[in-house]
Amino acid sequence: MITYSKQLPVVAEPDVLVCGAGLAGIGAAVAAARGGAKTMVIERNGFAGGFFTANVGSAFDGFVDERTGAPVVGGIVFEMLERMGVIEPGNGRNISYNVNGDFNFVAMHPERVIPRCDPERFKRAADEILAEAGVQVLFHTQVADVISNDGHVESVIASNKSGLIAIEPKILIDCTGDGDAAAWAGAEFEKAESLQPMSLHFRIAYLEPHLDLRKRTAEVLSREFEAGRLGLYAGPYPATFSGRDIYFNATRTPGDNTSPEDWTQAEINGRHDAWTMFEAWKRELPEFEDAYFMTSGPVAGARESRRIIGDYVLNELDVAEGRRKEDVVLIGAWRMDQHPADKPGYHDIPWIPPYDIPYGTLLPVSFDNLLVAGRCHSATSAALSSSRVTATAMGMGQAAGTAAALAISADQPPRDVNVTAIQDAIIAADGILEPPEAGDAEVGNPDW
């Protein structure tokens, strides 16, 4: 144990500080800045985008109601799809979308538009939207500690190439995914006894995607596992960015990514297992003859870690029964998707109807100037299996940023902001707070 004392420079005093520039962080920072708040976002990577860029993903999960393909999250999600050229500007609400680009979902509804996000296009679009909103961005900077007093955040200590620095915001929004800032400020949190496993995605080039290949890659992995040449694995869940490549969500490493040792091992194991899979496919499947291992994700992605306890805790019945809430700030729609930490291959992903995510899940109890957004929001472990995903996180961030800007404007704590005003601002920014009519539409079930 050591005692360490040092004077730190206060490098910024923003109205709103957003920690983490992943999907939730982009939504929060852009919404806060557009609402008139002086906004700063810090991010440990050299780029924004979180899952799409740091983990190499493409799926705007939670974006649509599976029954009809109607979007349930709008606003900044629409904008990002427009900026990447996926949809025409202003046409987001009029399109029927696929759930994501996984081959099974595409085969179920080939007529629907895939809300696909290429990592490099997303990086550029994120840079542009943050700059145009007037957000001060600081990459290669991560939270190291938070100084709080009696439920009020006073300073955020961050680490970058300048060493340790201090930032003094009026309002802090934690979009770190793991609830780092909130936890270090002293906010209450929970963590499941058995966490969902981490995954390292990887991308294979010179490969033509098709559904039959998906099935045969799964058969190879099953044989490798049974022979003891491959450890725990997921799916595989393949999708494509270009039509001439496939990225695989297929590695599965149990652990807690708030443990540096576990997170490190997830990346070492992930790279080992990704190459083991690739080499097995290359041996056994003719389609892989000219295939090239293009890249693995810069970091292993986590599905679940700290869950901050908020004014309301979203629960599994809220999700499974599609419950409505008076303080709704976002519609959730992703299946209840709990990856097992002890079994290989595919797992059951039960469908749920669209449901409301209330403002209270973004408000940590006992704090007056702290908000959270993304997979660290207030939810049970089972409910989080749906609410943790990308489009939902971005919409959650937009709601938190909107609330923070209104709080700054009214000079009041975020908890005291009129919820109707938040809802009106979200709707004015092309957000969606009413679930779509399902009619006679039925949800399909993917053939895992």
Secondary structure, 3 states (H helix, E strand, C coil): CCCCCCCCCEEECCCEEEECCCHHHHHHHHHHHHCCCCEEEECCCCCCCCHHHHCCCCECCCCEECCCCEECCCCHHHHHHHHCCCCCCCCHHHCCECCCCCHHHHHHCCCCECCECCHHHHHHHHHHHHHHHCCEEECCCEEEEEEEECCEEEEEEEEECCEEEEECCCEEEECCCCCHHHHHHCCCEECCCCCCCEECCEEEECCCCCHHHHHHHHHHHHHHHHCCCCCCEEEEEEECCCCCEEEEEEECECCCCCCHHHHHHHHHHHHHHHHHHHHHHHHHCHHHCCCEEEEECCCCECCCCCEECECCCECHHHHHCCCCCCCEEEEECCCCCCCCCCCCECCCCCCCCCEEEEHHHHCECCCCCEEECCCCCCECHHHHHHHCCHHHHHHHHHHHHHHHHHHHHHCCCHHHCCHHHHHHHHHHCCCCCCCCCCCCCCCCCCCC
